[in-house]
Amino acid sequence: MISALRITLKIGIVILTSGCATYQSEVDTARRALRDNPLHAVEILKPKAEAEGRDQLVYLLDYATALQAAGRYDESARAFLQAERLADLKDYHSVSQVAASLALSEEMVQYKGDDFEKVLINGLNAINYLELGQFENAVVQVRAVNNKLNALRTDERPAFNQSPFAFYLGAVLFEADRDFDNAYILYTKAYEVAPDYPPLRSDLIRAAIQAQRPDQVERWKKVFPDIEIRPEWRDRKLREQLGEMVLVYQQGWGPRKAQRPEAPRFPMLVPVASSIQRARVHLTNEKGETQSFESHRIYSIEDIAVKALEDDYSRLVASRMGGVATKAVLADQLRQKNEALGELAWIAMNLADRADLRQWSTLPASFQLARQSLPVGRYKIRVEGLDLYGNSAGDLVTEREIEVKARKKVFVHARSFD
């Protein structure tokens, strides 16, 4: 057991720091800055992300997200790679950290991240590389995602950790790389976890045709009899005249952890209201002809975070029950030597035992996508946010020009914080 002197010192530290800010209050200023000045958010988060310690991973994730929002994609990519290395480390809780977590709180151990967060590191990093025009590096990230998801499935981790956004983005990239067989496989995996995502109906049939899987083509035609097979899906010459625009949209804020009022040792998730619910893409060709289409949600961070916390709740209960028992033993040992010190230890340790509120809190509420097959040429593109009723809530991407090339995909990224 920890000596009485060490316990006394720890009690002193607890008393002195009992008013310290939680992770959520520490990062709140940076989150507010992301709305209007992402570069300021970067400045706030950088020293926290560079400081080694038990909180480094969570701040690295927020820092990498802020860099991406600020358009500093190369730096964001490097930060995500560093975060991935930290997240992949095994068994890096020290004995002293575990002991302190029992005597004090869950915040005393190294932050390791939820499984779904670890998967999203690569998905978001793929966006960085697409923005940098480094397609091959984006594909590397997609392959890393697939390996992680396969490992989670092999380890029989809960099915909700399987990410339809990661599967779908991977399928799109493999399709762009003309790796049609892997594209088809990932579209089917996306369908397994997000069967209600509307574009998958066409994607599965098209991908089966491109992968030369006639039996699967017939299978999906029976499942989706209303889907019309477009001529270019089968005709290579027609495909040579077409390209595609793909919007990847991160909408709003995911839910945030807070202490449960009735049980401060345990966290709960509080939704963050978003005025912008989806995106509308406006495209104008060289003839001045305009077309518009909207994004579809493929992945809800709000839903997955709730499931992850529910799945972890039994562990949290067991951990805190163990913590209460540990506190009682330590306090009793001190009472045998000094009654007042023992009572002080019991009070201080329980005051310090608060919910661990660390999470990747700069994640969006949802990931959404919009795709459109287009004739080769130059287009002006503008992306506007829409509220719940379909009214315009301002531009997410101001008007700029893109070039659509034969059998190529142009990727556009947008993020809203309102």
PEBEL-V355226 format. One record per residue. RES is the residue in three letters. SS is DSSP state (helix for helix, strand for strand, loop for the rest). OMEGA is omega as a letter, one per 40 degrees, with the letter a starting at -180 (NA if undefined). Layout:
res=RES ss=SS omega=OMEGA
res=RES ss=SS omega=OMEGA
This chain:
res=MET ss=loop omega=i
res=ILE ss=loop omega=a
res=SER ss=loop omega=i
res=ALA ss=helix omega=i
res=LEU ss=helix omega=a
res=ARG ss=helix omega=i
res=ILE ss=helix omega=i
res=THR ss=helix omega=i
res=LEU ss=helix omega=i
res=LYS ss=helix omega=i
res=ILE ss=helix omega=i
res=GLY ss=helix omega=i
res=ILE ss=helix omega=i
res=VAL ss=helix omega=a
res=ILE ss=helix omega=a
res=LEU ss=helix omega=a
res=THR ss=helix omega=a
res=SER ss=loop omega=i
res=GLY ss=loop omega=a
res=CYS ss=loop omega=a
res=ALA ss=loop omega=i
res=THR ss=loop omega=i
res=TYR ss=helix omega=a
res=GLN ss=helix omega=i
res=SER ss=helix omega=i
res=GLU ss=helix omega=a
res=VAL ss=helix omega=a
res=ASP ss=helix omega=i
res=THR ss=helix omega=i
res=ALA ss=helix omega=i
res=ARG ss=helix omega=i
res=ARG ss=helix omega=i
res=ALA ss=helix omega=a
res=LEU ss=helix omega=a
res=ARG ss=helix omega=a
res=ASP ss=helix omega=a
res=ASN ss=loop omega=a
res=PRO ss=helix omega=i
res=LEU ss=helix omega=i
res=HIS ss=helix omega=i
res=ALA ss=helix omega=i
res=VAL ss=helix omega=a
res=GLU ss=helix omega=a
res=ILE ss=helix omega=a
res=LEU ss=helix omega=a
res=LYS ss=helix omega=a
res=PRO ss=helix omega=i
res=LYS ss=helix omega=a
res=ALA ss=helix omega=a
res=GLU ss=helix omega=a
res=ALA ss=loop omega=i
res=GLU ss=loop omega=a
res=GLY ss=loop omega=a
res=ARG ss=loop omega=a
res=ASP ss=loop omega=a
res=GLN ss=helix omega=a
res=LEU ss=helix omega=a
res=VAL ss=helix omega=i
res=TYR ss=helix omega=i
res=LEU ss=helix omega=i
res=LEU ss=helix omega=i
res=ASP ss=helix omega=a
res=TYR ss=helix omega=i
res=ALA ss=helix omega=i
res=THR ss=helix omega=i
res=ALA ss=helix omega=i
res=LEU ss=helix omega=i
res=GLN ss=helix omega=i
res=ALA ss=helix omega=i
res=ALA ss=loop omega=i
res=GLY ss=loop omega=i
res=ARG ss=loop omega=a
res=TYR ss=helix omega=a
res=ASP ss=helix omega=i
res=GLU ss=helix omega=i
res=SER ss=helix omega=i
res=ALA ss=helix omega=a
res=ARG ss=helix omega=i
res=ALA ss=helix omega=i
res=PHE ss=helix omega=i
res=LEU ss=helix omega=i
res=GLN ss=helix omega=i
res=ALA ss=helix omega=i
res=GLU ss=helix omega=i
res=ARG ss=helix omega=i
res=LEU ss=helix omega=a
res=ALA ss=helix omega=a
res=ASP ss=helix omega=i
res=LEU ss=loop omega=a
res=LYS ss=loop omega=i
res=ASP ss=loop omega=a
res=TYR ss=loop omega=i
res=HIS ss=loop omega=i
res=SER ss=loop omega=i
res=VAL ss=helix omega=a
res=SER ss=helix omega=i
res=GLN ss=helix omega=i
res=VAL ss=helix omega=i
res=ALA ss=helix omega=i
res=ALA ss=helix omega=a
res=SER ss=helix omega=i
res=LEU ss=helix omega=a
res=ALA ss=helix omega=a
res=LEU ss=loop omega=a
res=SER ss=loop omega=i
res=GLU ss=helix omega=a
res=GLU ss=helix omega=a
res=MET ss=helix omega=i
res=VAL ss=loop omega=a
res=GLN ss=loop omega=i
res=TYR ss=loop omega=a
res=LYS ss=loop omega=i
res=GLY ss=loop omega=i
res=ASP ss=loop omega=i
res=ASP ss=helix omega=a
res=PHE ss=helix omega=i
res=GLU ss=helix omega=a
res=LYS ss=helix omega=i
res=VAL ss=helix omega=a
res=LEU ss=helix omega=i
res=ILE ss=helix omega=a
res=ASN ss=helix omega=i
res=GLY ss=helix omega=i
res=LEU ss=helix omega=i
res=ASN ss=helix omega=i
res=ALA ss=helix omega=i
res=ILE ss=helix omega=i
res=ASN ss=helix omega=a
res=TYR ss=helix omega=i
res=LEU ss=helix omega=i
res=GLU ss=helix omega=i
res=LEU ss=loop omega=a
res=GLY ss=loop omega=a
res=GLN ss=loop omega=a
res=PHE ss=helix omega=a
res=GLU ss=helix omega=i
res=ASN ss=helix omega=i
res=ALA ss=helix omega=i
res=VAL ss=helix omega=i
res=VAL ss=helix omega=i
res=GLN ss=helix omega=i
res=VAL ss=helix omega=i
res=ARG ss=helix omega=i
res=ALA ss=helix omega=i
res=VAL ss=helix omega=a
res=ASN ss=helix omega=i
res=ASN ss=helix omega=i
res=LYS ss=helix omega=a
res=LEU ss=helix omega=i
res=ASN ss=helix omega=i
res=ALA ss=helix omega=i
res=LEU ss=helix omega=i
res=ARG ss=helix omega=i
res=THR ss=helix omega=i
res=ASP ss=loop omega=i
res=GLU ss=loop omega=i
res=ARG ss=loop omega=a
res=PRO ss=loop omega=a
res=ALA ss=helix omega=a
res=PHE ss=helix omega=i
res=ASN ss=helix omega=i
res=GLN ss=loop omega=a
res=SER ss=loop omega=i
res=PRO ss=helix omega=i
res=PHE ss=helix omega=a
res=ALA ss=helix omega=i
res=PHE ss=helix omega=a
res=TYR ss=helix omega=i
res=LEU ss=helix omega=i
res=GLY ss=helix omega=i
res=ALA ss=helix omega=i
res=VAL ss=helix omega=a
res=LEU ss=helix omega=i
res=PHE ss=helix omega=i
res=GLU ss=helix omega=i
res=ALA ss=helix omega=i
res=ASP ss=loop omega=a
res=ARG ss=loop omega=i
res=ASP ss=loop omega=a
res=PHE ss=helix omega=a
res=ASP ss=helix omega=i
res=ASN ss=helix omega=i
res=ALA ss=helix omega=i
res=TYR ss=helix omega=a
res=ILE ss=helix omega=a
res=LEU ss=helix omega=i
res=TYR ss=helix omega=i
res=THR ss=helix omega=i
res=LYS ss=helix omega=i
res=ALA ss=helix omega=a
res=TYR ss=helix omega=i
res=GLU ss=helix omega=a
res=VAL ss=helix omega=i
res=ALA ss=loop omega=a
res=PRO ss=loop omega=a
res=ASP ss=loop omega=i
res=TYR ss=loop omega=a
res=PRO ss=loop omega=a
res=PRO ss=loop omega=a
res=LEU ss=helix omega=i
res=ARG ss=helix omega=i
res=SER ss=helix omega=a
res=ASP ss=helix omega=a
res=LEU ss=helix omega=i
res=ILE ss=helix omega=i
res=ARG ss=helix omega=a
res=ALA ss=helix omega=i
res=ALA ss=helix omega=i
res=ILE ss=helix omega=a
res=GLN ss=helix omega=i
res=ALA ss=loop omega=i
res=GLN ss=loop omega=i
res=ARG ss=loop omega=a
res=PRO ss=helix omega=i
res=ASP ss=helix omega=i
res=GLN ss=helix omega=i
res=VAL ss=helix omega=a
res=GLU ss=helix omega=i
res=ARG ss=helix omega=a
res=TRP ss=helix omega=i
res=LYS ss=helix omega=i
res=LYS ss=helix omega=i
res=VAL ss=helix omega=a
res=PHE ss=loop omega=a
res=PRO ss=loop omega=a
res=ASP ss=loop omega=a
res=ILE ss=loop omega=i
res=GLU ss=loop omega=i
res=ILE ss=loop omega=a
res=ARG ss=loop omega=a
res=PRO ss=helix omega=a
res=GLU ss=helix omega=i
res=TRP ss=helix omega=a
res=ARG ss=helix omega=a
res=ASP ss=loop omega=a
res=ARG ss=helix omega=a
res=LYS ss=helix omega=i
res=LEU ss=helix omega=i
res=ARG ss=helix omega=a
res=GLU ss=loop omega=a
res=GLN ss=loop omega=a
res=LEU ss=strand omega=i
res=GLY ss=strand omega=a
res=GLU ss=strand omega=i
res=MET ss=strand omega=i
res=VAL ss=strand omega=i
res=LEU ss=strand omega=i
res=VAL ss=strand omega=a
res=TYR ss=strand omega=i
res=GLN ss=strand omega=a
res=GLN ss=strand omega=i
res=GLY ss=loop omega=a
res=TRP ss=loop omega=i
res=GLY ss=loop omega=i
res=PRO ss=loop omega=a
res=ARG ss=strand omega=i
res=LYS ss=strand omega=i
res=ALA ss=strand omega=i
res=GLN ss=strand omega=i
res=ARG ss=strand omega=a
res=PRO ss=loop omega=a
res=GLU ss=loop omega=a
res=ALA ss=strand omega=a
res=PRO ss=strand omega=i
res=ARG ss=strand omega=a
res=PHE ss=strand omega=a
res=PRO ss=strand omega=i
res=MET ss=strand omega=a
res=LEU ss=strand omega=a
res=VAL ss=strand omega=i
res=PRO ss=loop omega=i
res=VAL ss=loop omega=a
res=ALA ss=loop omega=i
res=SER ss=loop omega=i
res=SER ss=loop omega=i
res=ILE ss=loop omega=a
res=GLN ss=loop omega=i
res=ARG ss=strand omega=a
res=ALA ss=strand omega=i
res=ARG ss=strand omega=a
res=VAL ss=strand omega=i
res=HIS ss=strand omega=i
res=LEU ss=strand omega=i
res=THR ss=strand omega=a
res=ASN ss=loop omega=a
res=GLU ss=loop omega=i
res=LYS ss=loop omega=a
res=GLY ss=loop omega=i
res=GLU ss=loop omega=a
res=THR ss=strand omega=i
res=GLN ss=strand omega=a
res=SER ss=strand omega=i
res=PHE ss=strand omega=a
res=GLU ss=strand omega=i
res=SER ss=loop omega=i
res=HIS ss=strand omega=i
res=ARG ss=strand omega=i
res=ILE ss=strand omega=a
res=TYR ss=strand omega=i
res=SER ss=strand omega=i
res=ILE ss=helix omega=i
res=GLU ss=helix omega=a
res=ASP ss=helix omega=a
res=ILE ss=helix omega=i
res=ALA ss=helix omega=i
res=VAL ss=helix omega=a
res=LYS ss=helix omega=i
res=ALA ss=helix omega=a
res=LEU ss=helix omega=i
res=GLU ss=helix omega=a
res=ASP ss=helix omega=a
res=ASP ss=helix omega=a
res=TYR ss=helix omega=a
res=SER ss=helix omega=i
res=ARG ss=helix omega=i
res=LEU ss=helix omega=a
res=VAL ss=helix omega=a
res=ALA ss=helix omega=a
res=SER ss=helix omega=a
res=ARG ss=helix omega=i
res=MET ss=helix omega=i
res=GLY ss=helix omega=i
res=GLY ss=helix omega=i
res=VAL ss=helix omega=i
res=ALA ss=helix omega=i
res=THR ss=helix omega=i
res=LYS ss=helix omega=a
res=ALA ss=helix omega=a
res=VAL ss=helix omega=a
res=LEU ss=helix omega=i
res=ALA ss=helix omega=a
res=ASP ss=helix omega=i
res=GLN ss=helix omega=i
res=LEU ss=helix omega=i
res=ARG ss=helix omega=a
res=GLN ss=helix omega=i
res=LYS ss=helix omega=a
res=ASN ss=loop omega=a
res=GLU ss=helix omega=a
res=ALA ss=helix omega=i
res=LEU ss=helix omega=i
res=GLY ss=helix omega=i
res=GLU ss=helix omega=i
res=LEU ss=helix omega=i
res=ALA ss=helix omega=a
res=TRP ss=helix omega=a
res=ILE ss=helix omega=a
res=ALA ss=helix omega=a
res=MET ss=helix omega=i
res=ASN ss=helix omega=i
res=LEU ss=helix omega=a
res=ALA ss=helix omega=a
res=ASP ss=loop omega=a
res=ARG ss=loop omega=a
res=ALA ss=loop omega=i
res=ASP ss=loop omega=a
res=LEU ss=loop omega=a
res=ARG ss=loop omega=i
res=GLN ss=loop omega=i
res=TRP ss=loop omega=a
res=SER ss=loop omega=i
res=THR ss=loop omega=i
res=LEU ss=loop omega=i
res=PRO ss=loop omega=i
res=ALA ss=loop omega=a
res=SER ss=strand omega=i
res=PHE ss=strand omega=a
res=GLN ss=strand omega=i
res=LEU ss=strand omega=i
res=ALA ss=strand omega=a
res=ARG ss=strand omega=i
res=GLN ss=strand omega=i
res=SER ss=strand omega=a
res=LEU ss=strand omega=i
res=PRO ss=strand omega=i
res=VAL ss=loop omega=i
res=GLY ss=strand omega=i
res=ARG ss=strand omega=a
res=TYR ss=strand omega=i
res=LYS ss=strand omega=a
res=ILE ss=strand omega=i
res=ARG ss=strand omega=i
res=VAL ss=strand omega=i
res=GLU ss=strand omega=i
res=GLY ss=strand omega=i
res=LEU ss=strand omega=i
res=ASP ss=loop omega=a
res=LEU ss=loop omega=a
res=TYR ss=loop omega=i
res=GLY ss=loop omega=i
res=ASN ss=loop omega=a
res=SER ss=strand omega=i
res=ALA ss=strand omega=i
res=GLY ss=strand omega=a
res=ASP ss=strand omega=i
res=LEU ss=strand omega=i
res=VAL ss=strand omega=i
res=THR ss=strand omega=a
res=GLU ss=strand omega=i
res=ARG ss=strand omega=a
res=GLU ss=strand omega=i
res=ILE ss=strand omega=i
res=GLU ss=strand omega=i
res=VAL ss=strand omega=a
res=LYS ss=loop omega=a
res=ALA ss=loop omega=i
res=ARG ss=loop omega=i
res=LYS ss=loop omega=i
res=LYS ss=strand omega=i
res=VAL ss=strand omega=a
res=PHE ss=strand omega=i
res=VAL ss=strand omega=a
res=HIS ss=strand omega=i
res=ALA ss=strand omega=i
res=ARG ss=strand omega=i
res=SER ss=loop omega=a
res=PHE ss=loop omega=a
res=ASP ss=loop omega=NA
